[in-house]
């Protein structure tokens, strides 16, 4: 079954194709103050700006981080929404390992309407280097965006990584109930049940969801690695 995110990206691409087709079919208006043609990429309509932002989001989903940054720069030149662009730029920089730049942009959003997303970004940014601080950020993100399945999943997984299994369970369960087709959350829940040695629940989830044996085997190896690291940290 096609995921909701995939459907959204497909719809955005369809809209964008329509916009481009319309732009090719219609003559470009002349700017009387500039004495020349309107720049081809300029987007004045608020709806068009949102479509442009969705296209940048789809680039991030497709791991086209440098392209996303280029389009963020272009949209800034045309006067797009500053907060949304700051967030999207931070997301691209985080994925590219540009920690200082991403940190600066996320922190600039902590008091605005994207505060939940910014705390989420900070949590992911420091998940491996500062796991305890990352938990603080992710907990705050979940508090501010309680119905965001990705945030609840990421918070649950972060709790799982530090062996807080009881706390991780409701976060992952919530993520799955909010987004039943969210495979990452489902796999993380299986991983959690393996770590809890709850084989009955593992079998139930695997059977009901039709998880391939190869995926289950990968999750068991991942669980063994997490257990080994936890044991080593206690020495």
C-alpha positions as CSV (number, residue, x, y, z in Angstrom):
1,X,0.0,0.0,0.0
2,X,1.3,3.5,-0.9
3,X,2.2,5.6,2.1
4,X,0.5,8.9,2.9
5,X,3.8,10.7,2.5
6,X,4.2,9.2,-1.0
7,X,0.7,10.2,-2.0
8,X,1.4,13.8,-0.8
9,X,4.6,14.0,-2.8
10,X,2.9,12.7,-5.9
11,X,0.1,15.2,-5.5
12,X,2.6,18.1,-5.1
13,X,4.5,16.9,-8.2
14,X,1.3,16.8,-10.1
15,X,0.4,20.4,-9.0
16,X,3.9,21.6,-9.9
17,X,3.6,20.0,-13.3
18,X,0.4,21.8,-13.9
19,X,1.9,25.1,-12.8
20,X,4.9,24.7,-15.1
21,X,2.6,23.7,-18.0
22,X,0.5,26.8,-17.3
23,X,3.6,29.0,-17.2
24,X,4.7,27.6,-20.6
25,X,1.2,28.1,-22.2
26,X,0.6,31.7,-21.0
27,X,2.6,34.8,-22.0
28,X,4.8,36.2,-19.3
29,X,3.6,39.6,-17.9
30,X,5.8,42.6,-18.2
31,X,6.9,44.5,-15.1
32,X,6.3,48.2,-16.0
33,X,8.6,49.4,-13.3
34,X,11.5,47.2,-14.2
35,X,11.1,47.6,-18.0
36,X,11.6,43.9,-18.6
37,X,10.1,40.5,-18.3
38,X,9.2,39.0,-15.0
39,X,11.8,36.5,-13.7
40,X,10.5,33.0,-14.8
41,X,10.9,31.5,-11.3
42,X,9.2,34.3,-9.4
43,X,6.3,33.1,-7.2
44,X,3.9,35.8,-6.0
45,X,0.8,33.9,-5.2
46,X,0.8,32.5,-1.5
47,X,-0.6,29.2,-2.8
48,X,2.2,29.0,-5.3
49,X,4.7,29.6,-2.5
50,X,3.3,26.8,-0.4
51,X,3.6,24.5,-3.5
52,X,7.2,25.6,-3.8
53,X,7.8,24.8,-0.1
54,X,6.3,21.3,-0.6
55,X,8.6,20.7,-3.5
56,X,11.6,21.5,-1.3
57,X,10.2,19.1,1.3
58,X,9.9,16.4,-1.3
59,X,13.6,17.0,-2.2
60,X,14.5,16.4,1.4
61,X,12.4,13.2,1.5
62,X,14.3,12.1,-1.6
63,X,17.7,13.0,0.0
64,X,18.4,15.7,-2.5
65,X,19.9,17.9,0.2
66,X,22.1,20.2,-2.0
67,X,19.2,20.8,-4.4
68,X,16.9,21.6,-1.5
69,X,19.4,24.2,-0.2
70,X,19.7,25.7,-3.7
71,X,15.9,26.1,-3.9
72,X,15.8,27.5,-0.3
73,X,18.3,30.2,-1.5
74,X,16.2,30.9,-4.6
75,X,13.0,31.2,-2.6
76,X,14.7,33.6,-0.1
77,X,15.7,35.7,-3.1
78,X,12.1,35.9,-4.1
79,X,10.9,36.8,-0.7
80,X,9.4,33.5,0.6
81,X,8.3,32.6,4.1
82,X,11.4,33.1,6.3
83,X,10.5,30.7,9.2
84,X,9.6,27.8,6.9
85,X,12.7,28.4,4.8
86,X,14.9,28.5,8.0
87,X,13.4,25.2,9.1
88,X,13.9,23.5,5.7
89,X,17.4,24.9,5.4
90,X,18.2,23.5,8.9
91,X,16.8,20.1,7.9
92,X,19.1,20.0,4.8
93,X,22.1,21.1,6.8
94,X,21.5,18.5,9.5
95,X,21.4,15.8,6.9
96,X,24.7,17.1,5.4
97,X,26.4,17.2,8.8
98,X,26.5,21.0,9.0
99,X,25.8,20.9,12.7
100,X,26.6,24.5,13.7
101,X,24.6,26.0,10.9
102,X,21.6,23.7,11.6
103,X,21.8,24.4,15.3
104,X,21.7,28.1,14.8
105,X,18.6,27.9,12.5
106,X,16.7,25.5,14.8
107,X,17.3,27.7,17.8
108,X,16.1,30.7,16.0
109,X,12.7,28.9,15.6
110,X,12.2,27.8,19.2
111,X,9.9,30.6,20.1
112,X,7.8,30.7,17.0
113,X,5.1,28.6,15.4
114,X,7.6,25.9,14.3
115,X,9.0,25.4,17.8
116,X,7.9,21.8,17.9
117,X,9.6,21.0,14.6
118,X,12.7,22.9,15.8
119,X,13.0,20.9,19.0
120,X,12.6,17.8,17.0
121,X,15.4,18.9,14.7
122,X,17.7,19.6,17.6
123,X,16.9,16.2,19.1
124,X,17.8,14.4,15.8
125,X,20.9,16.7,15.4
126,X,22.4,15.6,18.7
127,X,20.9,12.1,19.0
128,X,24.2,10.3,18.7
129,X,26.7,12.9,20.1
130,X,24.6,14.1,23.1
131,X,21.9,11.5,23.7
132,X,20.7,12.8,27.1
133,X,20.3,16.3,25.8
134,X,18.6,15.0,22.6
135,X,16.0,13.3,24.8
136,X,15.2,16.6,26.4
137,X,14.7,18.2,23.0
138,X,12.6,15.3,21.7
139,X,10.4,15.2,24.8
140,X,9.7,18.9,24.3
141,X,9.0,18.3,20.7
142,X,6.4,15.6,21.5
143,X,4.8,17.9,24.1
144,X,4.4,20.6,21.5
145,X,3.3,18.3,18.7
146,X,1.6,15.4,20.4
147,X,-0.1,14.1,17.2
148,X,3.0,14.1,15.0
149,X,3.7,10.4,14.4
150,X,7.3,11.0,13.3
151,X,8.2,13.0,16.5
152,X,6.6,10.3,18.7
153,X,8.5,7.6,16.9
154,X,11.8,9.4,17.1
155,X,11.3,10.1,20.8
156,X,10.4,6.5,21.4
157,X,13.4,5.3,19.5
158,X,15.7,7.6,21.4
159,X,14.3,6.2,24.7
160,X,14.8,2.7,23.4
161,X,18.5,3.4,22.6
162,X,19.1,4.4,26.3
163,X,17.3,1.3,27.5
164,X,14.2,3.2,28.8
165,X,11.9,0.5,27.4
166,X,8.8,1.2,29.5
167,X,8.9,4.9,28.5
168,X,9.5,4.0,24.8
169,X,6.5,1.7,24.5
170,X,3.7,4.3,24.7
171,X,5.6,6.7,22.3
172,X,6.0,4.0,19.6
173,X,2.5,2.7,20.1
174,X,1.1,6.2,19.7
175,X,3.1,6.7,16.6
176,X,1.7,3.5,15.0
177,X,-1.9,4.4,16.0
178,X,-1.5,7.9,14.6
179,X,-0.1,6.5,11.3
180,X,-0.9,2.8,10.9
181,X,1.2,2.5,7.7
182,X,4.3,4.0,9.3
183,X,6.8,1.1,8.8
184,X,9.6,2.7,10.7
185,X,7.5,3.0,13.9
186,X,6.3,-0.6,13.4
187,X,9.8,-1.9,13.0
188,X,10.9,0.1,16.1
189,X,8.1,-1.5,18.1
190,X,9.3,-5.0,17.0
191,X,12.8,-4.0,18.0
192,X,11.5,-2.9,21.4
193,X,9.7,-6.2,21.9
194,X,12.9,-8.1,21.1
195,X,14.8,-6.1,23.6
196,X,12.1,-6.7,26.2
197,X,12.3,-10.4,25.3
198,X,8.6,-10.4,24.6
199,X,8.5,-13.0,21.8
200,X,4.8,-13.4,21.9
201,X,4.3,-9.7,21.0
202,X,7.1,-10.0,18.4
203,X,5.3,-12.9,16.7
204,X,1.9,-11.1,16.9
205,X,3.2,-7.9,15.2
206,X,5.2,-9.8,12.6
207,X,2.2,-12.0,11.7
208,X,-0.4,-9.2,11.6
209,X,1.8,-6.8,9.7
210,X,3.4,-9.4,7.3
211,X,6.9,-8.3,8.2
212,X,9.4,-10.2,6.0
213,X,11.8,-12.6,7.7
214,X,14.8,-10.6,6.5
215,X,13.5,-7.5,8.3
216,X,13.0,-9.4,11.5
217,X,16.5,-10.9,11.3
218,X,17.9,-7.4,10.8
219,X,16.0,-6.1,13.8
220,X,17.3,-9.0,15.9
221,X,20.9,-8.1,14.9
222,X,20.2,-4.5,15.7
223,X,18.8,-5.5,19.1
224,X,21.9,-7.5,19.8
225,X,24.1,-4.5,19.0
226,X,22.2,-2.2,21.3
227,X,22.4,-4.8,24.1
228,X,26.1,-5.1,23.6
229,X,26.7,-1.4,23.7
230,X,24.5,-1.0,26.8
231,X,26.4,-3.8,28.6
232,X,29.7,-2.1,27.7
233,X,28.6,1.3,29.0
234,X,27.7,-0.3,32.3
235,X,31.3,-1.6,32.8
